[in-house]
Amino acid sequence: MSIKAIFDERQLLHAPEHYFRRGVNIPHPEQAERAILIRDMLVRNAFPVEKPRDFGDAPIKAVHDPDYVDFWKDAYERWQKEAPGQAMVPNCHPGPRRGRPSSTIFGQLGWWTTDTSFPITEGTWQAIYWSAQTALETAERVKAGSRMVYGLCRPPGHHALSNASNGFCAFNNAAIAAQSLRGRFGKVAVLDIDTHTGNGTLDIFYERSDVFVCSLHTDPDLYPTYYLGYPDERGEGEGEGATLNLCLKPGSDTETILGRFQEGLAAIRAFGAEAIVISLGFDMAADDPLSEVKLTGDGFAAMARGIVGLGLPTALIQEGGYLGPSLANNAEIFLTACREALAKEAA
């Protein structure tokens, strides 16, 4: 069984150069080359790659504040009129949102000051718009009956809140896909297997009972994105019990990671999900430049088989995975394992 991939070249237009990390201005790790490496791997391995349709901004506004979405459309041009040639990085923020301070100075500094991780560039609007359209096309194909579709979304999205960018994310592609799937399926799950907390997705669905969000990630007390993603955070109001955070200690090996992953699969089955969105990060790899855990290629393959084993219509939405040596290889391992498992399922 073939897995189709969705991708639009305009997603490559976002071009951040630097960001501040632990007091140092460093080269930005979220580069277009990430998507190019994965796209080229798809072509080499005969995964069909197709372009998304344009669904407009209404499905994005179904998840995000409409004024927030509109802000991005001409933000770069407005900035250039006021501060031509200067890096478009914020220096003022409102008070904190849901969560708690980290115990580290790095987390506390971020809590009280700013997130400068998403510099806006000339091509940012096009890139984030078509990244969202890629997620929507992925969800639409699943709604139409495809068993599994892969959305090569770039920039990623799972840190984006309903009304704020966070991390390397502006529009929450996984949340947009999940909301779209709710148009057909009564209960939808989001399983986030990026090494960072899916804090934006958690926040967006925190008070809803129709979307179960399970995030498997490195302990946010010690590791970005810090403030949300602790085990005792289980949702609020109608959404109480529809959030599950599975935390990993820095240095966790493949066996430990897969053990926690199986807890997530069991919880999704218990929820009774009818379809699932996977926030797919390859940054748990031991050689990823942002990783503090040690997932192997075999571990990614085991995750792929476990996801297929849920037997659910599945939208794979690309999140992290940076320019470490194994990025394209891990993507190949994961998607090939999915394809092989689906072929066995269909036999």
C-alpha positions in Angstrom: 0.0 0.0 0.0 1.4 3.4 -1.0 1.5 6.3 1.4 1.1 9.6 -0.4 3.0 12.7 0.8 1.8 16.3 0.6 4.2 19.1 0.1 4.4 22.6 -1.5 7.6 24.3 -2.5 6.5 27.6 -1.1 7.0 26.2 2.4 10.8 26.7 1.8 10.4 30.5 1.7 10.7 31.0 5.4 14.4 31.8 6.0 15.3 32.6 9.6 19.0 33.2 10.1 19.6 33.4 13.8 17.9 33.1 17.2 18.8 33.5 20.8 19.4 30.4 22.8 20.9 30.5 26.3 22.1 34.0 25.8 23.8 33.4 22.5 22.8 34.4 19.0 23.2 31.2 17.0 22.4 30.0 13.5 18.7 29.0 13.3 18.3 25.2 13.2 14.9 25.3 11.5 16.1 25.6 7.9 14.5 24.8 4.6 17.1 22.1 4.0 15.3 20.0 6.5 12.3 19.7 4.2 14.4 19.3 1.1 16.2 16.3 2.5 13.0 14.6 3.4 11.3 15.5 0.1 14.3 14.1 -1.8 14.2 10.9 0.3 10.4 10.5 -0.5 11.2 10.7 -4.3 14.1 8.2 -4.0 11.8 5.7 -2.2 8.8 6.1 -4.6 6.5 7.8 -2.1 4.2 9.9 -4.3 4.5 13.6 -3.5 1.6 15.8 -4.4 0.7 19.5 -3.9 -2.0 20.7 -1.5 -5.1 22.5 -2.6 -5.8 26.0 -1.3 -8.5 25.7 1.4 -8.3 29.4 2.3 -7.8 30.8 5.8 -11.1 29.8 7.3 -9.9 26.3 8.5 -6.8 28.0 10.0 -9.1 30.5 11.8 -11.1 27.6 13.2 -8.1 26.9 15.4 -6.4 30.3 15.7 -7.7 33.7 16.6 -8.7 35.4 13.3 -6.8 38.6 14.1 -3.7 36.5 14.8 -4.0 34.8 11.4 -4.5 38.2 9.7 -1.5 39.7 11.4 0.9 37.4 9.5 -0.4 38.3 6.1 1.4 41.7 5.9 3.5 41.7 9.0 6.8 41.7 7.2 5.9 44.5 4.9 4.7 46.6 7.8 7.9 46.0 9.7 10.0 47.0 6.7 8.3 50.4 6.6 9.1 51.0 10.3 12.5 49.3 10.6 13.9 48.6 7.2 16.7 46.0 7.1 16.4 45.1 10.8 15.7 41.6 12.0 12.1 41.1 12.8 12.3 39.7 16.3 9.9 40.8 19.2 11.1 42.5 22.3 7.7 43.0 24.1 5.3 40.3 25.2 2.1 40.2 27.4 1.9 38.2 30.6 2.3 34.4 30.8 -0.3 31.9 29.6 -1.2 28.5 31.1 1.7 26.6 32.6 4.3 27.1 35.4 7.8 28.4 35.7 10.7 26.0 35.2 13.2 25.5 38.0 16.1 26.5 35.7 17.3 30.0 35.0 16.8 29.4 31.3 13.2 28.6 31.8 12.5 31.4 34.2 14.1 33.9 31.9 11.8 32.8 29.1 8.8 32.9 31.4 9.3 36.5 32.3 10.7 37.8 29.1 10.2 36.7 25.4 10.4 33.9 22.9 12.6 35.1 20.0 12.6 31.7 18.2 10.5 32.7 15.2 12.0 35.6 13.3 9.7 36.7 10.5 11.3 36.9 7.0 10.1 38.0 3.6 8.7 34.6 2.7 7.3 33.6 6.1 3.6 34.2 5.4 3.7 32.1 2.2 5.6 29.3 4.1 3.3 29.1 7.1 0.2 29.4 4.9 1.2 26.5 2.7 2.4 24.5 5.6 -1.1 24.8 7.0 -2.6 23.9 3.6 -0.4 20.8 3.5 -1.8 19.8 6.9 -5.4 20.4 5.6 -4.8 18.5 2.4 -3.5 15.6 4.5 -6.6 15.6 6.7 -8.9 15.9 3.7 -7.4 12.8 2.1 -7.8 10.9 5.3 -11.4 12.1 5.6 -12.0 10.9 2.0 -10.9 7.4 2.9 -7.1 7.2 2.8 -5.7 5.0 5.5 -2.5 7.1 6.1 -1.2 10.3 4.5 2.0 12.1 5.3 2.1 15.9 5.4 5.6 17.3 5.0 4.8 20.5 6.9 7.5 23.1 7.2 7.8 25.3 9.3 6.5 22.9 12.0 3.5 23.9 14.2 2.9 22.0 17.4 4.2 24.8 19.7 1.9 27.5 18.2 -0.9 28.6 20.6 -4.3 29.7 19.4 -3.1 33.4 19.5 0.7 33.3 19.6 3.7 31.9 17.9 6.0 29.8 20.1 9.3 27.9 19.4 9.7 27.5 15.6 6.0 27.5 15.0 3.4 30.0 13.9 0.3 28.0 12.8 -0.5 24.7 14.6 -0.6 22.3 11.7 -1.5 19.3 13.9 -4.4 21.1 15.6 -5.6 22.4 12.2 -5.6 18.8 10.9 -7.3 17.5 14.0 -10.0 20.1 13.8 -10.6 19.2 10.1 -10.8 15.5 11.0 -13.5 16.4 13.5 -15.7 17.2 10.5 -16.1 13.5 9.9 -14.9 11.7 13.0 -16.5 12.1 16.4 -13.4 11.4 18.4 -9.9 12.4 17.3 -6.6 11.8 19.0 -3.3 13.7 18.6 -0.2 11.7 19.4 2.9 14.0 19.6 6.2 12.1 19.3 8.5 15.1 18.9 11.2 15.4 21.5 9.7 18.8 22.6 6.3 19.2 24.3 3.4 19.7 22.0 2.5 22.6 24.2 0.5 24.6 21.6 -1.6 21.5 20.7 -2.1 20.8 24.4 -3.2 24.4 25.1 -5.6 24.5 22.1 -7.5 21.4 23.1 -7.1 21.6 26.9 -10.7 22.1 27.7 -12.2 19.9 25.0 -13.3 16.3 25.4 -13.6 15.4 21.7 -9.8 15.6 20.9 -7.4 13.5 23.1 -3.9 14.9 23.1 -1.0 12.7 24.2 2.5 14.2 24.1 5.6 12.2 24.6 8.5 14.5 25.3 11.6 15.4 27.3 10.8 16.7 30.8 9.7 20.3 30.4 11.1 21.3 33.7 14.6 20.8 32.3 14.1 21.3 28.5 12.3 23.6 26.1 9.5 24.5 25.8 9.4 24.4 29.6 6.1 25.6 30.9 3.5 23.1 29.8 3.5 19.3 29.5 3.8 18.0 33.1 2.2 14.6 34.1 -0.4 16.2 36.4 -1.8 18.4 33.6 -4.7 16.3 32.4 -7.1 18.9 30.9 -9.7 21.2 32.4 -13.5 21.4 32.5 -15.0 19.2 29.8 -11.5 18.3 28.7 -10.4 16.8 32.0 -8.8 13.5 31.3 -8.4 14.1 27.6 -4.7 15.2 28.0 -1.8 12.8 28.7 1.8 14.0 29.1 4.4 11.3 29.1 7.7 12.7 30.2 11.2 11.4 29.5 14.3 12.1 31.5 17.3 13.5 29.5 19.4 10.5 28.4 16.4 8.1 28.0 17.2 5.2 25.7 15.1 3.5 23.1 13.7 0.9 25.4 12.5 3.6 27.9 11.1 5.8 25.2 9.1 2.9 23.6 7.8 1.8 27.0 6.2 5.3 27.4 5.1 5.3 23.8 3.1 2.1 24.5 1.4 3.9 27.4 0.2 6.5 24.9 -1.1 3.9 22.5 -3.1 2.2 25.3 -4.6 5.6 26.3 -5.6 6.3 22.8 -7.4 3.0 22.5 -9.1 3.6 25.8 -10.3 7.0 24.6 -12.0 5.4 21.6 -10.4 7.5 18.9 -11.8 7.1 15.5 -8.9 8.9 13.7 -5.5 10.1 14.7 -3.0 12.9 14.0 0.6 12.1 14.6 2.8 15.1 15.3 5.9 13.4 13.9 9.2 14.6 15.1 12.5 13.0 14.2 14.4 15.0 16.8 14.4 12.2 19.4 17.3 10.8 17.5 20.5 10.6 19.5 22.4 12.6 16.8 19.8 15.3 16.4 21.4 18.7 17.4 18.5 19.5 19.7 18.0 16.0 21.2 18.7 15.0 24.8 17.3 11.5 24.4 18.6 8.5 22.4 16.0 7.0 20.0 17.5 4.8 17.4 16.3 4.0 13.8 14.9 0.7 15.1 13.0 2.7 17.7 11.4 4.9 15.0 10.4 1.8 13.1 8.8 0.3 16.2 6.8 3.5 16.7 5.7 3.3 13.1 4.4 -0.2 13.5 2.7 0.7 16.7 0.9 3.6 15.1 -0.3 1.4 12.2 -1.3 -1.2 14.7 -3.9 1.2 16.1 -5.9 0.5 12.9 -7.0 4.2 12.6 -7.2 6.6 9.7 -4.0 8.5 10.2 -2.7 12.0 9.3 1.1 12.2 9.7 2.1 15.8 10.3 5.8 16.7 10.2 7.1 18.6 13.2 10.8 18.7 14.3 13.9 16.8 13.2 16.9 19.0 12.5 20.1 18.8 10.5 21.7 15.9 12.2 23.3 13.1 10.2 20.3 10.7 10.5 17.4 13.0 9.7 16.5 11.7 6.2 17.5 8.2 7.2 15.1 8.2 10.2 12.3 9.6 8.0 13.0 6.8 5.5 13.0 4.2 8.2 9.7 5.4 9.8 7.8 5.9 6.6 9.0 2.6 5.1 8.0 0.8 8.2 4.6 2.4 8.0 4.3 1.3 4.3 5.3 -2.3 5.1 3.0 -2.5 8.1 0.1 -1.2 6.0 0.8 -3.7 3.3 0.7 -6.6 5.8 -2.6 -5.2 7.2 -4.1 -5.1 3.7 -2.9 -8.6 2.8 
